Amino acid sequence: MSLSPSLFSVGLAFQCPQCNFTVIKNGSWFQVVSHYKCDGCGREIRITYPDKIAIFQKHAHLATPSGAPESRSVHSG
């Protein structure tokens, strides 16, 4: 699995491997980040490409099918 663009604007969760503090960021953030400072323990946490693949796989059910239009409410008036 690749880093699906359909998840770039979706909030994805990742738990710090040191303290289990959960960070929620858009998929686009995970695509480009290589490390971050955990708000829970203050440690510098490295996010590897295999970590990113696992994050995107975990959230794959949130992806919109490619080519499918986003659902919109249509009001007549």
N, C-alpha and C positions, 0 to 999 in steps of 0.2 A: 504494500500500500504506500502511496505517496502522501504528501501533505496536501490534502484536498482543498482547492480554492473555495469550495462551497462551505468550508468551515472557517474561513478567514475572518468573517464578521460575527462569528458565534463565540460566546463565552465558554472557554474550556477550563477545566479544573486540573490543578497539579498539586500534589502534596509534597512538602519538603521532606526529603529522605532523612533529615536529621531530627526534626521535631514534629512532623506531620501537619504543620500549618498549611492550610489550603490557600493557594493563590488562584484567582480566576481572571483570565485575560483572554482577549480575542485570539483566534487562531493565527491571525497575522503577526501578533506579538511573538507567539511561540515559533513561528516560521523564522524569524530573524534573530531572536535572542540566543546567546550562547551561555550566559550566566546572569544571575540576579542576586540581590541581597534579600534574604528571607526576612519578612516583617515579624515572624514569630521568634526566631532564635538569633537573627542578625548575622548569620553566616552567609558567605558567598556560596551559592549553589550553582553548579554547572549543569546545563541541560544539553545532553548529547543528541546527535541525530536519532539514534535508536530510542532515546527517551521521547523525542518529538513524534516518532512513528507510533509509539505506544499511546501517547496522549491522543493523537488523531484517531487511532483505531478505537480507543475507548469511547470516543464521542461520535463515531461514524453514523450512529443512528440519528444524529441531529442535522446531518447534511441534507441539503435540498438536492433532488435529482438534477443532474446537469441538463440544461435545456428546458427545464420545467419552469413556467412562470411562477412568480411569487403569488400567493393567494392575496386577493384584494377584495375589499368590500365595495360593492357597486350599489350606489343609491340613485334611485330615479327621483326626479323632482322637477 
